[in-house]
């Protein structure tokens, strides 16, 4: 699958606004999205689920899904179509750095308000904006293409942020403390560095606090220590690699026997426990020993 705008600007590619649904970053199976997406439904309908929220998308509905959201798309009509673009996490943070100070409340607000209807004038403006973005991407210099795309994308997300700030219910719905803000930033860093950084001290340094203080507020805010978070971060990639055979075997078994979740929940629990144990074994018996050997040999 092709990546989002952030990688496409590095090469001379004239179009980043897509209409090929096979390139949507969201599929029928719920998953955490490495790339977010912004798209206007131009025909038909489909159901999009984002965490606990669900919405049927119709023509002229705008969909905004931020990176790292847990989402799926299903019940798609035969004539469903979208005009969309994709944004990965790195580019999204670059965009938002010029719009606002990223806070959990905006992130959770967009989780709930990911779909909204456009008027005829708004549809026309969006299509003109897309055409302008594609036109700017025809410039021969990669640096120019990247900076231009970021500025245009900031104008789009700025409008979203203004709508969020002007919503009178926002401050009643979301009231995060400074400690909760730190934990939110901590979770975003884990999502970015979990493949290479496994120590609490690394994340504490990024947050400009001590590891002890990070552990303390993680315990206070989440009920879990940063060591638990570190453990989950350690096994996240091994579990990502090793869980596929178990999940596919379970899914095939359920479909072949036409079983419900209520009938299979003990098996689901067993799959989860087995996945964690298998990931931990892969971490201790393969991942960490190989990394130590490579470090001794080449560093």
Secondary structure, DSSP 8 states (H G I E B T S, - for coil): ----HHHHTTS--S---B--GGG-S--SS-EE-SEEEEEEEEES-EEEEETTEEEEE-TTEEEEE-TT-EEEEES--TT-EEEEEEEEHHHHHHHHHTT----HHHHHHHHH--EEE--HHHHHHHHHHHHHHHHHTT-S-HHHHHHHHHHHHHHHHHHHHHHHHH-TTHHHH----HHHHHHHHHHHHHHHHTTT---HHHHHHHTTS-HHHHHHHHHHHHSS-HHHHHHHHHHHHHHHHHHHHHHHHHHHHHHHHT--HHHHHHHHHHHHHHHHHHHHHHIIIIIHHHHHHHHHHH-
